[in-house]
Structures are given as structure tokens and as C-alpha cells.
Amino acid sequence: MVHFHASAMVVAALDALRRDAAGMAAVLDVVVVDNGGDAEDRERLRALAEVDDLRLVTAAGNLGYAGGANLGVGHLDQVEAFVLMNPDVLVMPGCLASLLRELEGGAAVAGPRFWWDRSSGFLLPPTDAVGRGAELTRVLARRFGGAWARRLRRDGRAHARRFWRAETAFDCFDLSGALLAIGTEAWRQVGPFDEGYRLYFEETDWLVRARRLGLRARAVPTARAEHLYAQSSPHEPRARAWMAESQERFRRRVYGGAFDRLVRTLDRDAKAPNGGSLHRPDDRWAADPSIRWLEISPSGLGWPAAGCEVDGLDGGELLVPPTLWSRLGRGSWWCTALDARGRTRQRLRVEKT
């Protein structure tokens, strides 16, 4: 587990891990890598380190997620498999066992289904599909909007609902680095995370390398976890720049320099869309029995979006459930209600200051 200004979340994540592992034959051996925090964080982590099943490794500054994860794996004892995870993830009962079963069945890596907030029912989308076509659609949607934005939403929804509606595990490399179960032999074959990715894309790069080696990756809907999402990055002033650098690095390495230059050229004059009338989060959806999906997105393009499947709206539902509102970051959020054919019936915007 890689920590950065999130010691209270480490406590909650450990409690969830211990509860999940209580009924398993496996021994829970936890390594926490401290990438940085304030005095309260340091004191809380020191207190946790006194517990027998936790080891604290202090990094020399913020190594980024890739550097922290690699450092932590290097401190593991002889194990057949391990889990890499953020401290803002709370595993639900049966999560670890479901993931380990996939590794025992021959998978190199496995990932769970993520809820944004269990009480509201919103599921987080998977990572973006990898490929030149998908990448080009995203940049053309940002540049031109219109039909390209509609295509982005259509493709994104199909991609996400494959995850959201699955009942059994399936082969998939579009897994989130927030929590990954990895076989030790697969880690040896693929190698560690590339530490040139300071923030984001490190797991995507690793999964691309695993795929090229012919290894298997599995999405496991019976392994469930709650991801509090983007809780540490606001404490790192370089986070936005690091993400942009990582994105460009990934494009160059996976798609080639010419494709990266094309994307950056197309993206240069892209404008952020700003559609949807402004509302309060405690406003309510208009009644509409045809609605089958609700989405919440930080992008005016409407994707990526968290989704919740519903059976119509009676007009009493809040735009944003209070438990979810407390977790949203500052800025604009777009709320969309769609019918069974994916047509937008209501589109509203809320602002969190």
C-alpha cells in the first residue's frame, strides 16, 4: 500500500483488509510505503507499525505511485502473490479470495469491480480502452465535440457496462491500478512498474507489457471494493503536470512518437465543453419512468462517468446523493439521465466550490 497524506485512510483500508482476510487460510502481510505526510500522518503510521501484521517503509520523498509500489514489493518476503493498492480503497467481504482464485486458475493479474459509494450504488468506470482508435476518439471529441463526443460517450458506455453488468470473471487488461492482485512469477516476467510514470499510467503500461508476453488478466466482478477516488493527489502540487507527462510518455512508448505528436497537435486548441444548466446537488431529477441509467462525470463531454442502473425516476431522487457529494472534488460535475437506448433525457450541472 502506497501512502501519501492519507494515514486515516490507511487505518480504514487495513481494517477492511483484516476483516476480509479473517476467513482465509492465507497470512495477511501488509507493507505500507510512506511517500510523505504531515506530523499527524507520521505519528499515526508509526503507531500502526507496532502491529505485527504491518511493516512501514519510509521513502526518500514522494517517489510517485510506481516508485512506492516497487519499493514495497521489494520488501515482501517469499510470497506466491501480492496485492498492490491505494489507501483509499476499502475491500468488501470476499474480495481477496475472489482475486486469488483467479491467480490460482492461471491469471497473471486480476482486478475487482469498484464502487464509488456503496450506499448510492454508483459504479466507477474501468480504465480507458487502450488503442490508437480509442485515443484518437478521445482527442477528437475534445477538439470538435458534436458527433465525436457522442461517439466517445457511446463507446465509453459500452466499455463500462461490460464491467458493470458482468456476473462472472472475464479476460480483460483494462484494470485499475487502485487495486491489483499479481502473481509473483508474473511480476518477475514483466518486471516492475516503470518509474518514469510519476502519477498514473504506470499500471496501464505494466498491463500492456504483460499482454505482449501472452499473460492473462482477469476482471473479477465477484471481487468488490469501494474506491474513495483521488484522495491523495490534491496534496501534491505537481500532480496535474505529472499526469500530463505520464500520458505523453505512455503514448510515445505504446503508440509511437508520430502518433503522440498528432494527438498533441489536435489537443492544442481543444476547448473544455460547458453544457448543462447549473443546479444545486440537492435538486431532484424530474420524474421519468423511461430512465435506466444515471451518470456523474467530471467532464463536460460526459465521459468518463460513474454509473448507476435504475428502474425509472419518480421525481424524488436527488441529483447527487449526500454521501457521494461529500467525496466529490471541487469544480463542475455533470449529471446525466439516460433511457434504455442510451439517449440523454436530462443533463444537469452542479458546481462544488
Salt bridges, closest charged atoms under 4 A:
ASP15 OD1 - ARG18 NH1 3.76
ASP29 OD2 - ARG55 NH2 2.81
ASP34 OD1 - HIS3 ND1 2.85
GLU40 OE2 - ARG44 NH2 3.06
ASP41 OD1 - HIS3 NE2 3.97
ASP41 OD2 - HIS5 ND1 3.88
GLU43 OE1 - ARG46 NH2 2.87
ASP53 OD2 - ARG18 NE 3.15
ASP77 OD2 - ARG55 NH2 3.81
ASP88 OD1 - HIS227 NE2 3.27
GLU102 OE1 - ARG218 NE 2.95
ASP117 OD1 - ARG327 NH1 3.95
ASP128 OD2 - ARG138 NE 3.83
GLU135 OE1 - ARG138 NH2 2.85
GLU135 OE2 - ARG251 NH1 3.41
ASP155 OD2 - ARG151 NE 3.63
ASP155 OD1 - ARG154 NH2 3.03
ASP171 OD1 - ARG216 NH2 3.16
ASP171 OD1 - ARG218 NH1 2.87
ASP174 OD2 - HIS159 NE2 3.89
GLU185 OE2 - ARG188 NH2 2.46
ASP194 OD2 - ARG249 NH2 2.81
ASP194 OD2 - ARG253 NH2 3.53
ASP205 OD1 - ARG209 NE 2.94
ASP205 OD2 - ARG253 NE 3.48
GLU226 OE1 - ARG118 NE 2.87
GLU226 OE2 - ARG327 NH1 2.71
GLU236 OE2 - ARG238 NE 2.79
GLU248 OE1 - ARG252 NH1 3.95
ASP260 OD1 - ARG251 NE 2.94
ASP260 OD2 - ARG264 NE 2.97
ASP267 OD1 - ARG142 NE 3.00
ASP282 OD2 - ARG280 NH2 2.67
ASP283 OD2 - HIS279 ND1 3.25
ASP288 OD2 - ARG345 NH2 3.70
GLU295 OE2 - ARG157 NE 2.82
GLU295 OE2 - ARG161 NH2 3.61
GLU309 OE2 - ARG165 NH2 2.89
ASP311 OD1 - ARG292 NH1 3.65
ASP339 OD2 - ARG343 NE 2.73
ASP339 OD2 - ARG345 NH1 3.96
GLU351 OE1 - ARG349 NH1 3.53
